[in-house]
Amino acid sequence: MRSIEIIDDVRLRFPGRDREFDLGIEVGSLSVLIAQGVAAVEREVSREALEQLIPIAERFRYTVACANSDNDIVRVRFTRFRQKPQLRLIRT
């Protein structure tokens, strides 16, 4: 059982639940923040969760930066990719 950060500074534990349940909570809570368009999200997640979150983040145009870690937990930052403004030449 590990502590999962749901939103900034709010961590929950689920006693009696298995690792797969924790993985679902991790992926689900971060997916919601990404889908809502939060500018940047930084969390510690399991490597399994990261594998599932990368395609979701890419679909919503987020960049993913990971800090190297020796254990199963990785510090990751999802940042919304800013699109450059499209400029058009207007002739008068």
N, C-alpha and C positions, 0 to 999 in steps of 0.2 A: 504494500500500500504506500503510495507516495502522494505528496502534496501537489496539487495541480492549480496553477494560477489561472483563474477564469477571466478576470479583468484586473487592471492595475491594482496591485496590493490586496487582492482578494484571492485567498487560496482555500481550496477545499480538499478534504480527504474522504474517501468512500470505503469505510471498513467493511469487510466481508465481500467486497467485489473483486473480481479478477483483473488481470492485466489488460485483457481485451476491453473491458468496460472503461478502464482508465484511458486507454487509447482512443476510444470513441468520444469521450468527454474532451480530451485534448484537441482532437481534430475538429470536433463540432464547435467548440467555443472559439477557436481561432478562425474557422471558416466563416462564422457569423461576422466577426470583426472585419475580415477581408471583404466579404460581400457588402457590408455597410459602407465600405470605402474609407475606413479609418486611414489617415495619412501614413502612420508608422506604428508597427506593433513589434514589441521585443519580448520574447519569452524564452524560458528553458523548456524544451520539449524532448521527448524520446526520439531516437533515430527512426523508429518505426513510424511515428507521427510525422516526422519531417518528410519521409518518403511519400506520404499521402498528401501533405500540404503543398509541396513544390508545384505539382500540376495545377492545383486550385489557385495558388498565388499567381502563377504565370497566366492563367486564363483571365484573371482580373487585373492583369498588367501590374503586378508587383515584382520588385526585385527581391532576391533572397540572399542574405549574407549570414554565414555561419561562423562561429568561433570554434576552433579546434578543441576537441575534448577527448580524453582517453576513455571515458566511461560511456554508458548508454544515453546520457543526457547531454544535449547540445544547446548552446545559447544561440538563438536565431533572431534575425531582424528582418521583418517584411516591410518594405518601403514602397509606397505607391509610385509608379513610374509616371513622371510628368511629361506630358506630350508638348512638344514645342508648338507655339502658335503657327497656324498656317497663314502665311502672308500671300496676298494676291495683289497683282499690279492692276491698278485701275487707271485707265487712260481717259483723259478728259479732252 
